[in-house]
Amino acid sequence: MPDFSPPPKGGALSAQLAEARRRLAELDLPRPLATRLHRQFIAVCDAVKAAGADEASGQRRLAAFLTALDQATAKIHRHGHRSENG
């Protein structure tokens, strides 16, 4: 039997965070840039879970992260750099 209950509050934001994490994991970025973006993503996740956090604030933080991710991706593709292990 299908579940017709409404999704939990913040379900859309959770799905967007999961998609952002997937995108970040798929990129082949230089280690310092990957580390910086990963830390920024963790900060977004922590802010979303903080006491008193609201979905609008989480959406803004996620949008800022996605902008940084898109800019980093564009820069890497423009310069043809690939990940380095050091």
C-alpha positions in Angstrom: 0.0 0.0 0.0 1.4 3.4 -0.9 2.4 5.9 1.8 0.3 9.0 1.3 1.6 10.8 4.4 3.2 14.2 3.8 6.9 14.3 3.6 8.7 15.4 6.7 9.3 19.1 7.1 12.5 20.0 5.2 12.3 17.0 3.0 12.9 19.1 -0.1 16.0 20.7 1.5 17.2 17.2 2.5 16.9 16.1 -1.1 18.8 19.1 -2.3 21.5 18.6 0.2 21.8 15.0 -0.9 22.1 16.1 -4.5 24.7 18.7 -3.6 26.7 16.0 -1.8 26.5 13.7 -4.9 27.7 16.5 -7.2 30.6 17.3 -4.9 31.6 13.6 -4.7 31.6 13.2 -8.4 34.0 16.1 -9.1 37.7 15.5 -9.8 39.0 18.6 -8.0 42.5 19.5 -6.7 42.7 18.4 -3.1 42.9 21.9 -1.5 39.8 23.0 -3.4 37.9 19.8 -2.7 38.7 20.2 1.0 37.5 23.8 1.1 34.3 22.9 -0.7 33.7 19.9 1.6 34.2 22.0 4.7 31.7 24.6 3.3 29.2 21.8 2.6 29.6 20.5 6.2 29.0 24.0 7.5 25.8 24.2 5.5 24.6 20.9 6.9 25.5 21.9 10.4 23.7 25.2 10.1 20.6 23.5 8.8 20.6 21.2 11.8 21.2 23.9 14.4 18.6 24.8 16.9 16.3 27.5 15.6 17.4 27.0 12.0 14.7 27.6 9.4 14.4 26.1 5.9 14.7 29.5 4.2 18.1 30.1 5.8 19.1 26.6 4.8 18.1 27.3 1.2 20.1 30.5 1.1 23.2 28.7 2.5 22.8 25.8 0.1 22.4 28.2 -2.8 25.6 30.0 -1.8 27.4 26.6 -1.6 26.1 25.5 -5.0 27.2 28.8 -6.5 30.7 28.2 -5.1 30.6 24.6 -6.4 29.5 25.8 -9.9 32.3 28.5 -10.0 34.9 26.0 -9.0 33.7 23.5 -11.6 33.7 26.1 -14.3 37.2 27.3 -13.3 38.6 23.7 -13.3 37.0 22.9 -16.7 38.3 26.2 -18.2 41.9 25.5 -17.1 41.8 21.7 -17.7 43.1 20.9 -14.2 42.6 17.5 -12.7 42.9 16.3 -9.1 46.3 16.0 -7.6 47.1 13.9 -4.6 49.3 16.5 -2.8 
